[in-house]
Amino acid sequence: MPITVSSAQLAGRPQAVSGMLRRLRTTKPVGCLLLPEKIEGGKVVSAFESRPDRTGHRNNTFRTACSDLLAQYFELWRESTPADSWRLEKAYLNLFLIDRQRQTQGELVSVHCDPFESGPGARFKQGPHLHVKAASHPLPRAHFPLNLSHLHLVIASVGSLTVAMTQAIEVIRAEVVDRYAS
């Protein structure tokens, strides 16, 4: 069952996302915006630091409580039926480790959710799942589901998914961000 919202609910989604992501910071809230143009065939909710990069949601990042980690979050929503409804395709949180000496950043861990995924292995991807991007091959492509035992409840509504993603973000804060900060 796909997660769907009305256009009015989608317009309010950036506020919910900002509240969810505040757990990755110590003070200032994370900026969040429903980008006005269609991207990847849908509408995108994107988190950003101070000013959104409107050329592409994958260019938007924001600081975390650890100065060596940047985060990126976006949701892709596609038009659905009935009219005036939107279906969640992707909700992606990515953390990047900054290498100041080399002036680069590399993906460290990700929490993704692809609720409309189908086919083999879909149940590992539909709810929030972890990717360990900094691991050696083949682990970066592995999907570690965080809510497999109650997946049907997690993907029943945008509210239940927000709760599950918030819990995953709390784990990322405690087990990744805070450990890198200490």
Secondary structure, DSSP 8 states (H G I E B T S, - for coil): ---EEEHHHHHHHHHHHHHHHGGG-SSS--EEEE-SS-BTTBEEEEEESSS--TT-GGG--EE-SSTTEEEEEEEEEEEETTTTEEEEEEEEEEEEEEETTTTEEEEEEEEEE-TT--STTHHHHSS-EEEETTS-TTGGG--EESSGGGHHHHTT-HHHHHHHHHHHHHHHIIIIIHHHH-
